Amino acid sequence: MRPLFLFLSIFAATLWISLSGSAGPAMAQEPQTNLPVEDLVIQSGDKEHRFEAEVAATDKQRSMGLMFRKEMPEKRGMLFLFEGEGDRYFWMKNTPLTLDIIFIDARGAIVSIADNTTPFSEDVIPSIGPAKFVFEINAGLAEKFGISAGDRVISPSMGLE
């Protein structure tokens, strides 16, 4: 009985390694596509900045985020939706883009901005306060457009229009 168990264990391990080695990583190297896109507005003082936001609403979509994305149009970003408000922690693992990460509370107010993040970094980027939404845009745009904490963000999937 013992040799059969050993054989089956080795066979199962070999099969798992071969399948995960060939299919898993190759597929994981591709950026996610086909997310819903909606209009998003950031009200900063008397100015409105309009973006197209790809919406990441599921755990899988949020965990993939902008990983493996090599470019993004200036007026585009990714909006992350969470069930409730809380401290949020992001990182730049597998993300070649430099980003501004905008943390937003349940009322649509910007809580904090992590600007000019470091590509591929595994350092934790905290929200510096409770956030329900996160919007990632190309690095430098928050400064370029004068976007800052306290500004208001509005989009349909946030339930704030």
The 8 nearest C-alpha neighbors of each residue, nearest first, counted from 0:
[[1, 3, 2, 4, 5, 6, 7, 8],
 [0, 2, 4, 3, 5, 6, 7, 8],
 [3, 1, 5, 4, 0, 6, 7, 8],
 [4, 2, 6, 0, 5, 1, 7, 8],
 [3, 5, 1, 7, 2, 6, 8, 0],
 [6, 4, 2, 8, 3, 7, 9, 1],
 [5, 7, 3, 9, 4, 8, 10, 2],
 [8, 6, 10, 4, 9, 5, 11, 3],
 [9, 7, 5, 11, 10, 6, 4, 12],
 [10, 8, 12, 6, 7, 11, 13, 5],
 [9, 11, 7, 13, 8, 12, 6, 14],
 [12, 10, 14, 8, 13, 9, 7, 15],
 [11, 13, 15, 9, 14, 10, 8, 16],
 [14, 12, 10, 16, 15, 11, 9, 17],
 [13, 15, 11, 17, 12, 16, 18, 10],
 [14, 16, 12, 18, 13, 17, 19, 11],
 [17, 15, 13, 19, 14, 18, 20, 12],
 [16, 18, 20, 14, 15, 19, 13, 21],
 [19, 17, 15, 20, 21, 16, 22, 14],
 [18, 20, 23, 16, 21, 17, 22, 15],
 [21, 19, 17, 18, 16, 22, 23, 24],
 [22, 20, 18, 19, 23, 17, 25, 24],
 [21, 23, 19, 25, 18, 20, 24, 26],
 [24, 22, 19, 26, 25, 21, 20, 27],
 [23, 25, 27, 26, 22, 28, 20, 21],
 [26, 24, 27, 28, 23, 22, 21, 29],
 [25, 27, 24, 28, 23, 29, 22, 21],
 [26, 28, 24, 29, 25, 23, 30, 22],
 [29, 27, 26, 25, 67, 24, 30, 66],
 [28, 30, 27, 26, 67, 31, 25, 68],
 [31, 29, 67, 68, 66, 32, 28, 65],
 [32, 30, 29, 63, 33, 65, 64, 34],
 [31, 33, 34, 30, 29, 53, 35, 65],
 [32, 34, 35, 31, 36, 53, 54, 30],
 [33, 35, 32, 53, 54, 36, 55, 31],
 [34, 36, 54, 53, 33, 37, 55, 52],
 [37, 35, 53, 52, 54, 34, 51, 38],
 [38, 36, 52, 51, 39, 53, 35, 154],
 [37, 39, 51, 50, 52, 154, 40, 49],
 [38, 40, 154, 50, 153, 49, 51, 52],
 [41, 39, 49, 153, 48, 152, 50, 42],
 [40, 42, 152, 48, 47, 151, 43, 153],
 [43, 41, 47, 151, 150, 46, 44, 40],
 [44, 42, 150, 46, 146, 45, 47, 41],
 [43, 45, 46, 42, 150, 47, 146, 145],
 [44, 46, 43, 47, 42, 48, 150, 41],
 [47, 45, 43, 44, 42, 48, 41, 144],
 [46, 48, 42, 41, 43, 40, 49, 45],
 [47, 49, 41, 40, 42, 46, 50, 144],
 [50, 48, 40, 39, 47, 41, 38, 74],
 [51, 49, 74, 39, 75, 38, 52, 40],
 [50, 52, 75, 38, 37, 39, 74, 76],
 [53, 51, 76, 77, 37, 36, 78, 75],
 [52, 54, 36, 77, 35, 34, 78, 76],
 [53, 55, 78, 35, 77, 52, 36, 56],
 [56, 54, 79, 60, 61, 78, 57, 80],
 [55, 57, 80, 54, 79, 60, 61, 58],
 [58, 56, 60, 59, 61, 55, 80, 81],
 [59, 57, 61, 60, 62, 56, 55, 63],
 [58, 60, 62, 57, 61, 63, 55, 56],
 [61, 59, 55, 57, 63, 58, 62, 64],
 [62, 60, 64, 58, 55, 63, 59, 57],
 [61, 63, 59, 60, 64, 58, 57, 66],
 [64, 62, 60, 61, 66, 59, 65, 31],
 [65, 63, 61, 66, 62, 60, 55, 77],
 [64, 66, 68, 94, 63, 67, 30, 77],
 [65, 67, 94, 93, 68, 64, 63, 30],
 [66, 68, 30, 94, 93, 29, 69, 28],
 [69, 67, 66, 30, 65, 70, 94, 95],
 [70, 68, 95, 96, 67, 71, 94, 66],
 [71, 69, 68, 96, 72, 95, 137, 67],
 [70, 72, 73, 75, 69, 137, 68, 76],
 [71, 73, 75, 74, 70, 76, 137, 136],
 [74, 72, 75, 71, 137, 136, 140, 76],
 [73, 75, 50, 72, 51, 76, 49, 136],
 [76, 74, 51, 50, 72, 73, 52, 71],
 [77, 75, 136, 52, 135, 53, 51, 78],
 [76, 78, 53, 52, 135, 134, 54, 79],
 [79, 77, 134, 54, 133, 52, 53, 55],
 [78, 80, 55, 133, 132, 56, 54, 61],
 [81, 79, 56, 132, 55, 78, 131, 82],
 [80, 82, 131, 83, 132, 79, 56, 84],
 [83, 81, 80, 84, 131, 56, 132, 85],
 [84, 82, 81, 131, 85, 105, 130, 80],
 [83, 85, 131, 130, 129, 105, 104, 82],
 [86, 84, 129, 130, 87, 131, 83, 128],
 [85, 87, 129, 128, 126, 130, 88, 125],
 [88, 86, 126, 125, 85, 130, 89, 129],
 [87, 89, 125, 124, 123, 126, 86, 90],
 [90, 88, 124, 123, 125, 87, 91, 126],
 [91, 89, 123, 121, 124, 92, 122, 120],
 [90, 92, 120, 119, 94, 118, 121, 93],
 [91, 93, 119, 121, 94, 120, 90, 66],
 [92, 94, 119, 66, 67, 91, 95, 118],
 [95, 93, 66, 119, 91, 67, 92, 96],
 [94, 96, 118, 69, 119, 67, 93, 68],
 [97, 95, 94, 118, 69, 98, 70, 68],
 [96, 98, 138, 116, 118, 115, 117, 137],
 [99, 97, 138, 137, 116, 115, 136, 96],
 [98, 100, 114, 138, 136, 115, 113, 135],
 [101, 99, 135, 113, 112, 134, 98, 114],
 [100, 102, 112, 134, 133, 135, 111, 99],
 [101, 103, 133, 111, 110, 126, 109, 130],
 [104, 102, 109, 132, 130, 110, 108, 107],
 [103, 105, 130, 131, 107, 106, 108, 110],
 [104, 106, 131, 107, 84, 130, 103, 132],
 [107, 105, 104, 108, 159, 103, 151, 152],
 [106, 108, 152, 104, 151, 105, 103, 153],
 [109, 107, 151, 149, 103, 104, 150, 106],
 [108, 110, 103, 148, 149, 150, 111, 102],
 [109, 111, 103, 148, 102, 108, 104, 128],
 [112, 110, 148, 102, 109, 101, 126, 127],
 [111, 113, 101, 100, 114, 102, 99, 148],
 [114, 112, 100, 99, 101, 116, 111, 115],
 [113, 115, 99, 116, 112, 100, 138, 98],
 [114, 116, 138, 98, 99, 97, 139, 117],
 [115, 117, 98, 97, 114, 99, 118, 113],
 [116, 118, 120, 97, 119, 115, 91, 98],
 [117, 119, 95, 97, 120, 94, 91, 96],
 [120, 118, 92, 91, 93, 94, 95, 117],
 [121, 119, 91, 92, 122, 118, 117, 90],
 [120, 122, 92, 90, 91, 123, 119, 93],
 [123, 121, 120, 90, 124, 91, 89, 92],
 [122, 124, 90, 89, 88, 125, 121, 91],
 [123, 125, 89, 88, 90, 122, 126, 113],
 [126, 124, 88, 127, 87, 123, 89, 86],
 [125, 127, 87, 128, 102, 86, 111, 88],
 [128, 126, 125, 111, 129, 110, 86, 87],
 [129, 127, 126, 86, 110, 130, 85, 111],
 [128, 130, 85, 86, 84, 104, 126, 131],
 [131, 129, 104, 84, 103, 85, 132, 102],
 [132, 130, 84, 104, 105, 81, 83, 103],
 [133, 131, 103, 80, 79, 130, 81, 102],
 [132, 134, 102, 79, 101, 78, 103, 135],
 [133, 135, 78, 101, 77, 100, 79, 136],
 [136, 134, 100, 77, 76, 99, 101, 98],
 [137, 135, 76, 99, 98, 138, 134, 100],
 [136, 138, 98, 99, 140, 97, 139, 73],
 [139, 137, 98, 99, 115, 97, 140, 114],
 [138, 140, 142, 141, 143, 115, 137, 99],
 [139, 141, 143, 142, 138, 144, 137, 136],
 [142, 140, 146, 144, 143, 139, 145, 99],
 [141, 143, 145, 140, 139, 144, 146, 147],
 [144, 142, 140, 141, 145, 139, 146, 138],
 [143, 145, 141, 142, 146, 140, 48, 43],
 [146, 144, 142, 143, 141, 147, 43, 140],
 [147, 145, 141, 144, 43, 142, 150, 148],
 [146, 148, 150, 149, 145, 141, 109, 112],
 [149, 147, 109, 111, 110, 150, 112, 146],
 [148, 150, 109, 108, 147, 151, 110, 111],
 [151, 149, 43, 109, 148, 108, 42, 147],
 [150, 152, 108, 42, 107, 41, 109, 149],
 [153, 151, 41, 107, 40, 108, 42, 150],
 [152, 154, 159, 40, 160, 39, 107, 41],
 [153, 155, 39, 157, 156, 159, 160, 38],
 [154, 156, 158, 157, 160, 159, 153, 37],
 [157, 155, 158, 154, 159, 80, 54, 37],
 [156, 158, 159, 155, 154, 153, 80, 132],
 [159, 157, 156, 155, 160, 154, 153, 107],
 [160, 158, 153, 157, 154, 155, 107, 156],
 [159, 153, 154, 155, 158, 157, 152, 156]]
